[in-house]
Amino acid sequence: MQYGLLGGKLGHSLSPKIHELFFKYTGLTGTYGLLETELEALPERVKGMRSTYAGSNVTIPHKIAVMPLLDSIAPEAQAIGAVNTIKFTQEGAFGFNTDYFGFGRMLEYNDIQITGKVAVVLGSGGAARAVMKYLADKEAAEIYLVTREPKTVDQHFLEIAPKCKVIDYATLENLQGDVIINCTPVGMYPKVEAAPVSAKICANFAAAVDLIYNPAETLFLKQAKDVGRKYVNGLFMLVAQAVAAQEIWQGKTYDSELIVRIMTELERSL
């Protein structure tokens, strides 16, 4: 079976390695390639994939643009407003969002509770949408979306999480809570000397989650670690969302042990 990653510039992607390890550990056979595609070529690409691919992941900048090209979209992907996984069958092309499930499995594995808790999300890009949807579905007591320009934030966030409060970084200084989640690229390799917030802000939260996985310990996470807080990077989520895509394609469920095995092997090569 043929699978792939549909996106713009894909040179740095770990996806082929993750899916290769998935096939290795499950004994399934399949190939997974990179499908670099310009935006204007996307409709033709998806059309061609319908007869040749069993499934595809979707990344920047196609997660929203691909939606009108599909026959049906799962409720969580519809609510988030982005698709990152497509299943191709004889019945058509179906869109899903596994970032949502990957994020959830990462929190569960690391025993980070959300229900009834105060959660802060840094950044208002595509990844933040899936995170916000999960927090809202799990009934966090309070959700804060932190952005430099609260007035210009996409109103879709308020549809995803109607009770969320949009605040700026100055207001965040006085806030205390249970979990702070970095959905910005600040601190990602090679600009590893930066953090989205100060050490003082990190100390105001019981747990810090960074969706970045390279470096494994960002300055943001180091700040949390230095004050004895729980801290988690984004590698488990990256692998978990890939495994969730395979669950959709294969029609099976896989336990967290498989995610950890793949993640452990990946860590060696990072």
C-alpha positions as CSV (number, residue, x, y, z in Angstrom):
1,M,0.0,0.0,0.0
2,Q,1.2,3.5,-0.8
3,Y,1.1,6.4,1.7
4,G,2.7,9.8,1.7
5,L,3.0,13.3,3.2
6,L,1.4,16.1,1.2
7,G,2.8,19.6,1.8
8,G,4.9,22.5,0.5
9,K,8.6,22.2,1.5
10,L,9.2,18.8,3.2
11,G,13.0,18.3,3.3
12,H,13.1,18.2,7.2
13,S,10.2,15.9,7.8
14,L,10.4,12.9,10.2
15,S,7.2,11.4,8.9
16,P,8.8,8.8,6.5
17,K,11.0,7.5,9.3
18,I,8.1,7.3,11.8
19,H,5.9,5.3,9.3
20,E,8.9,3.1,8.3
21,L,9.3,2.2,12.0
22,F,5.5,1.6,12.2
23,F,5.7,-0.9,9.4
24,K,8.8,-2.5,10.9
25,Y,7.1,-3.0,14.3
26,T,3.7,-4.1,13.1
27,G,4.9,-6.3,10.3
28,L,2.6,-4.5,7.8
29,T,3.9,-3.6,4.4
30,G,3.7,-0.2,2.9
31,T,5.7,2.7,1.4
32,Y,5.6,6.3,2.6
33,G,7.0,9.1,0.5
34,L,7.2,12.9,0.5
35,L,4.8,14.6,-1.9
36,E,6.0,18.2,-2.2
37,T,3.2,20.1,-4.0
38,E,2.6,23.7,-4.8
39,L,-0.8,25.1,-3.8
40,E,-2.0,25.6,-7.4
41,A,-1.1,21.9,-8.1
42,L,-3.0,20.6,-5.1
43,P,-6.4,19.7,-6.8
44,E,-4.6,17.7,-9.6
45,R,-2.4,16.0,-7.0
46,V,-5.3,14.9,-4.8
47,K,-7.3,13.7,-7.9
48,G,-4.3,11.5,-9.0
49,M,-3.9,10.1,-5.5
50,R,-7.5,8.8,-5.3
51,S,-6.6,5.8,-7.5
52,T,-3.0,5.2,-6.4
53,Y,-2.8,6.0,-2.6
54,A,-4.4,4.3,0.4
55,G,-3.8,7.3,2.6
56,S,-1.9,10.6,3.1
57,N,-0.9,13.0,5.8
58,V,-1.2,16.7,5.1
59,T,1.0,19.5,6.4
60,I,1.7,23.2,5.9
61,P,0.4,24.9,3.8
62,H,-2.4,22.5,2.6
63,K,-4.3,21.6,5.8
64,I,-7.1,24.0,5.0
65,A,-6.8,24.2,1.2
66,V,-7.3,20.4,0.9
67,M,-10.7,20.4,2.6
68,P,-12.9,21.4,-0.4
69,L,-11.2,18.6,-2.5
70,L,-12.5,15.8,-0.2
71,D,-15.8,13.9,-0.2
72,S,-16.4,14.0,3.6
73,I,-14.7,15.4,6.7
74,A,-14.7,14.0,10.2
75,P,-16.4,16.1,12.9
76,E,-13.2,17.0,14.8
77,A,-11.5,18.1,11.6
78,Q,-14.5,20.1,10.6
79,A,-14.6,21.8,14.0
80,I,-10.8,22.5,14.0
81,G,-11.0,23.7,10.4
82,A,-8.0,21.7,9.3
83,V,-7.3,18.2,7.9
84,N,-4.0,16.5,8.4
85,T,-4.9,12.9,7.3
86,I,-6.8,11.6,4.3
87,K,-8.1,8.1,3.7
88,F,-8.6,7.0,0.1
89,T,-11.1,4.2,-0.6
90,Q,-13.3,3.3,-3.6
91,E,-16.0,5.3,-1.9
92,G,-14.0,8.5,-1.9
93,A,-11.5,10.7,-0.1
94,F,-12.1,11.3,3.6
95,G,-10.5,13.9,5.9
96,F,-9.5,13.7,9.5
97,N,-7.4,15.6,12.1
98,T,-5.1,13.3,14.1
99,D,-3.2,16.2,15.7
100,Y,-6.2,16.3,18.1
101,F,-5.8,12.6,19.0
102,G,-2.0,12.8,19.2
103,F,-2.1,15.7,21.6
104,G,-4.7,13.9,23.8
105,R,-2.6,10.7,23.9
106,M,0.5,12.7,24.8
107,L,-1.3,14.3,27.8
108,E,-2.8,10.9,28.9
109,Y,0.6,9.1,28.7
110,N,2.2,11.9,30.8
111,D,-0.7,12.0,33.2
112,I,-1.5,15.7,32.6
113,Q,-5.1,16.3,33.6
114,I,-7.3,18.8,31.7
115,T,-10.8,18.4,33.0
116,G,-11.6,21.2,35.4
117,K,-8.1,22.7,35.0
118,V,-6.8,26.1,33.9
119,A,-4.9,25.8,30.6
120,V,-3.0,28.4,28.6
121,V,-2.2,28.1,24.9
122,L,0.6,30.2,23.4
123,G,0.2,31.0,19.7
124,S,-2.8,31.0,17.3
125,G,-1.6,28.9,14.3
126,G,-2.9,25.6,13.0
127,A,-1.6,23.4,15.8
128,A,-3.2,25.7,18.4
129,R,-6.6,24.9,16.8
130,A,-6.4,21.2,17.4
131,V,-5.1,21.8,21.0
132,M,-7.9,24.3,21.7
133,K,-10.5,21.8,20.5
134,Y,-9.2,19.0,22.7
135,L,-9.1,21.3,25.8
136,A,-12.7,22.4,25.1
137,D,-13.9,18.8,24.6
138,K,-12.2,17.7,27.8
139,E,-13.9,20.6,29.7
140,A,-11.0,22.6,31.0
141,A,-12.3,25.0,33.6
142,E,-10.6,28.0,31.9
143,I,-8.8,28.3,28.6
144,Y,-6.6,31.2,27.7
145,L,-5.3,31.8,24.2
146,V,-2.2,34.1,24.3
147,T,-1.3,36.1,21.2
148,R,0.5,39.4,20.5
149,E,-2.5,40.9,18.9
150,P,-5.7,39.7,20.6
151,K,-7.9,42.0,18.5
152,T,-6.8,40.3,15.3
153,V,-7.2,36.7,16.4
154,D,-9.1,34.4,14.1
155,Q,-12.7,34.3,15.3
156,H,-12.7,30.6,14.6
157,F,-11.0,30.0,17.9
158,L,-14.0,31.3,19.7
159,E,-16.2,28.8,17.8
160,I,-13.8,26.0,18.7
161,A,-13.7,27.0,22.4
162,P,-16.5,29.4,23.1
163,K,-15.4,30.0,26.7
164,C,-11.8,30.8,25.9
165,K,-10.4,34.2,26.8
166,V,-8.0,35.8,24.3
167,I,-5.2,37.7,26.1
168,D,-1.8,39.3,25.3
169,Y,1.6,38.3,26.8
170,A,1.5,41.2,29.3
171,T,-1.8,39.9,30.8
172,L,-0.2,36.4,31.0
173,E,2.3,37.7,33.5
174,N,-0.3,37.8,36.3
175,L,-1.9,34.4,35.5
176,Q,-1.5,31.1,37.4
177,G,-2.7,27.8,36.1
178,D,-2.3,24.0,35.6
179,V,-0.8,23.7,32.2
180,I,0.9,26.0,29.7
181,I,1.2,24.8,26.1
182,N,3.6,26.2,23.5
183,C,2.1,26.1,20.0
184,T,4.5,28.7,18.6
185,P,7.8,27.9,16.7
186,V,9.8,30.0,19.3
187,G,12.7,27.9,20.5
188,M,12.8,25.5,17.6
189,Y,16.1,24.5,16.1
190,P,18.3,26.3,15.0
191,K,17.1,29.3,17.1
192,V,17.3,27.4,20.4
193,E,18.2,30.4,22.6
194,A,14.7,31.8,22.6
195,A,11.6,31.0,24.7
196,P,8.1,32.2,24.1
197,V,7.7,33.3,27.8
198,S,9.9,34.0,30.8
199,A,11.0,31.6,33.5
200,K,8.8,33.5,35.9
201,I,5.7,32.7,33.8
202,C,6.7,29.0,33.5
203,A,6.9,28.9,37.4
204,N,3.2,29.9,37.5
205,F,2.1,26.5,36.0
206,A,2.2,22.9,37.2
207,A,3.1,21.6,33.8
208,A,4.7,22.9,30.6
209,V,4.0,21.2,27.2
210,D,6.0,22.2,24.1
211,L,4.8,20.9,20.7
212,I,8.5,21.4,19.5
213,Y,10.6,18.2,19.5
214,N,13.9,19.6,18.1
215,P,15.6,20.3,20.4
216,A,14.3,17.7,22.8
217,E,14.6,20.2,25.6
218,T,13.7,23.7,24.5
219,L,14.6,26.7,26.7
220,F,10.9,26.9,27.5
221,L,11.0,23.4,28.9
222,K,14.3,23.9,30.7
223,Q,12.7,26.9,32.5
224,A,9.9,24.7,33.7
225,K,12.4,21.9,34.7
226,D,14.6,24.3,36.6
227,V,11.6,25.2,38.9
228,G,10.6,21.6,39.4
229,R,7.6,21.5,37.1
230,K,6.4,18.7,34.9
231,Y,7.6,19.2,31.3
232,V,6.9,17.3,28.0
233,N,8.2,17.9,24.5
234,G,6.2,17.3,21.2
235,L,7.9,14.1,20.1
236,F,5.2,11.8,21.6
237,M,2.5,13.9,19.9
238,L,4.3,13.7,16.6
239,V,4.5,9.9,16.7
240,A,1.0,9.5,18.2
241,Q,-0.6,11.5,15.5
242,A,1.2,9.4,12.9
243,V,0.0,6.2,14.6
244,A,-3.5,7.6,14.8
245,A,-3.4,8.1,11.0
246,Q,-2.3,4.5,10.6
247,E,-5.2,3.5,12.8
248,I,-7.6,5.3,10.3
249,W,-5.9,3.7,7.3
250,Q,-5.6,0.2,8.8
251,G,-8.9,0.1,10.6
252,K,-7.2,-1.0,13.8
253,T,-6.1,0.5,17.2
254,Y,-2.6,0.3,18.5
255,D,-1.5,0.9,22.2
256,S,0.8,3.5,23.6
257,E,3.6,0.9,23.8
258,L,4.1,1.1,20.0
259,I,4.2,4.9,20.1
260,V,6.9,4.7,22.8
261,R,9.0,2.1,20.8
262,I,8.9,4.3,17.7
263,M,9.7,7.4,19.8
264,T,12.6,5.8,21.6
265,E,14.2,4.8,18.2
266,L,13.6,8.3,16.8
267,E,15.2,9.9,19.8
268,R,18.4,8.1,19.0
269,S,18.6,9.6,15.5
270,L,17.6,13.1,16.5
